[in-house]
Structures are given as structure tokens and as C-alpha cells.
Amino acid sequence: MVVFSFFLLFRGHHLPGGGFTGGLLAATGFAIYALANEASAVRAILPCAPRILIGLGLLLALASAFLSVLLGREFFSSVWFKFKIPGGTVIELGSPVIFDIGVYVVVLGVTLTILLALAEQEDEL
């Protein structure tokens, strides 16, 4: 589910999906893992606490908004960069994609914070 959430994240800029949908799907994958094990098992596989994910996602989304200002454009306007990789393939990375990644991380962090708090409360009962 987490791998498919990445697909939704990057597909969402041009088709249905995006950061919000991808973040919810990733959180669902972790929730299913918590149901199969315990909330502590989910916390053990996360690289950091879910609350830190919220802050990192907000910073990333905010940075994407100010990227255009740094380049002398209007606040929150799209900025695109093109990278050529070996084989002649051109990859475009833009500030909207960076913003979507920030939303993804925020939604994942918020949802995991809520789900893990509820799961840990249930474990105590």
C-alpha cells in the first residue's frame, strides 16, 4: 500500500491522486500493520515520530511556496526544473510536486498521530 501511495502521489499532479490521497493510503498501510501487530511495532519502523513528520511536511510545503519568491516570481507560482539523466530521458521537477510531497508527509503524520494514539489507548485497556 505504501508503494502504491507513491504512485498516487506522483500521478496526482496530472490525474486523480496527489499528496492527500497518497498520504491517506500510506497511513492505511501502517494502520493495517498496526492491526496485525501493535502500535509499538509501527513506531519501530517509522524513521521518526509522526509529529515530526507533520512539521517536516509543513516546512516542505512552505519551502515550495517561497521557491518562486527566491527566483523573483510571485509567491506560490509554479517553478519547473528539467534534469537530463543518462539515456536521454528528461525529468521535470516542479514546485507543485514539492508541495504535494509536503502535503503527503503532513497527512501521513497527522493520520498516524491519531491512529497510533487510539491504538495505544486501546492496548492499555
C-alpha positions, 0 to 999 in steps of 0.5 A, spaced: 500 500 500 505 504 501 508 503 494 502 504 491 501 511 495 507 513 491 504 512 485 498 516 487 502 521 489 506 522 483 500 521 478 496 526 482 499 532 479 496 530 472 490 525 474 486 523 480 491 522 486 496 527 489 499 528 496 492 527 500 490 521 497 497 518 497 498 520 504 491 517 506 493 510 503 500 510 506 497 511 513 492 505 511 498 501 510 501 502 517 494 502 520 493 495 517 500 493 520 498 496 526 492 491 526 496 485 525 501 487 530 501 493 535 502 500 535 509 499 538 511 495 532 509 501 527 513 506 531 519 501 530 519 502 523 517 509 522 524 513 521 521 518 526 515 520 530 509 522 526 509 529 529 515 530 526 513 528 520 507 533 520 512 539 521 517 536 516 511 536 511 509 543 513 516 546 512 516 542 505 510 545 503 512 552 505 519 551 502 515 550 495 511 556 496 517 561 497 521 557 491 518 562 486 519 568 491 527 566 491 527 566 483 523 573 483 516 570 481 510 571 485 509 567 491 506 560 490 507 560 482 509 554 479 517 553 478 519 547 473 526 544 473 528 539 467 534 534 469 537 530 463 539 523 466 543 518 462 539 515 456 536 521 454 530 521 458 528 528 461 525 529 468 521 535 470 521 537 477 516 542 479 514 546 485 507 543 485 510 536 486 514 539 492 508 541 495 504 535 494 510 531 497 509 536 503 502 535 503 503 527 503 508 527 509 503 532 513 497 527 512 501 521 513 503 524 520 497 527 522 493 520 520 498 516 524 498 521 530 491 519 531 491 512 529 497 510 533 494 514 539 487 510 539 491 504 538 495 505 544 489 507 548 486 501 546 492 496 548 492 499 555 485 497 556 
